[in-house]
């Protein structure tokens, strides 16, 4: 069996997953705990703005960064800000 499916079945992993996990700190997953931040938004925050933790996101928000993120409107930005302040 070839390709990534074969790799997955034989080794319980595959190259694309290994690259992704090597490039993405585990703390990025903490972003998903916030209302208004789903996988797509977390990926955008990390890949575009180098946000890798809740502390990074707090600094980004404090500097007005949420207004620069495509797909985050005023209501979602308010939800994220409120959740970070808890």
GIJOLIN-V91224 format. One line per field, one symbol per residue. ss: DSSP state (A for helix, B for strand, O for the rest). Layout:
ss: ???
This chain:
ss: OOAAAAAAAAAOOOAAAAAAAAAOOAAAAAAAAOOOOOAAAAAAAAAAAOOOOAAAAAAAAAOOAAAAOOOOOAAAAAAAAAAAAO
